[in-house]
């Protein structure tokens, strides 16, 4: 099985920045997609950023567009989430997720849907206050 390990969370003031990292235990990057999700207490899990690992195309939820940027380093089996101009509403546990090899790559309309993903990390907490 694939293991995903997130890091980089912390506490920042509004307007601050953080960079999250997610390292995969094996190469899930071949012709696949990976996504960052977040979940705040009492709220549903929300997909915030995704990347098609082949071409490197990225997609973002409207709530973070223009503030968050996702990237990858395939040599390190790592994806990143650079978060700028953080707001209190960004406070959540952030997870990265990957697909199993048998999955078809979802269209961009579904790429932020949690049902498309099979492997999840433990999460890293981001607190903005």
N, C-alpha and C positions, 0 to 999 in steps of 0.2 A: 504494500500500500504506500501511497504517497503521504509524506508528512510535511506539513507547512508550519513554519515558525515565524511569528511576527515579532517585531521589536520596534522601538523608537517612540512609543507613546510617552505621555507625561502630562504635566500641568502647565498651562500657559495662560497669559492674560489675553483678553480680546485684542485682536489685531496681530497676535503673535503667529509664529510658524513652527511647524514640526515636519519631520520626514520619517515616514514609516517604511520599514523593510519587511519583506516576506521571502524567506529562503525555502525552497522546495528540496525535498530529500532525493528526488530523482528528476530526470528531465521531462517535465510536463510541458515544455515549451515548444515541442515540435508540432507545428500546425494545430495550435490549440488556442484557448483563451484563458485569461485569469482575471479575477475581479476582486475589488475591495468592497466589502460590505460594512455596515455599522448598525449597531443596535443600542438605543438608549433605553433606560428603564421605562417600562410601560408602553413602549412603542414597538412596532414591527421592524424586522430586519430590513434594511434599505440598501440596495446596491448603489454605490456612489461613483465608481470608476472601473473601467474594464479595458483590457488590451487584447487585441488579436496578436498572438505572439509571433506569427509568421511575418506579416507585413509591418507590425508595430502600430496599427491604427488604434486609436483610443476613443473611448466614449464616456460621457459623464452625465450624472443626474443634474437636472436643472438647479438643484439646491447648492451644488458645489462648482458649477461651471464658471470658469474664469478665476477660481481661487485654488482649485486642486489640480495637480498634474501627475499622471501616472506614467512610469517608464519601466524599462526592463534592462537587465544585464544577463544575457543568456549564458555567457561564460560562467557566471556565478549562480545560475538557477535562481535569480532573485528579481522580484519586482518591487518597485518603490511607489510611495504615494507622498508627493510633496504637497503640503497643505499651507496655504498662505492666508493672511487676513482672517484668522480663525474667529469664529463667533460662538457665543454660548450654546447656540443650537447645534454646534458640531460636537458637543460633549456626548461621547458614546464609547462602547467597546468596538474596536475596529478589527475585522477579520479579513484574511484573504482566502480565496477559494479557487479550486482548480477542478477541471473535469477529468473523469475517467477516460482511458484511451478509446473505449468503445463508443463514446458519445460523438454524435455529429456536432460540428461547431454551430452554435446558434446564430441566427441572423441578428443584426444589431438591435432589432426591436425586442429581442429576448435576452440580450447579453447581460443585463442587470437583474435577471430573474434568478432568485436563489434555487429554484427547482432545476436549473441547468447544471448545478455543481454537485460534485460527489465528495470532495475532500475539503476539509475546513481546518484552519489553525485554531489555536486556543484563544487568540485575540490579544490585543494590546489596548490599554485604556487611554483615552484622550479626554482631558478635562480642561475646559476653557472657562475661567472665572476670574 
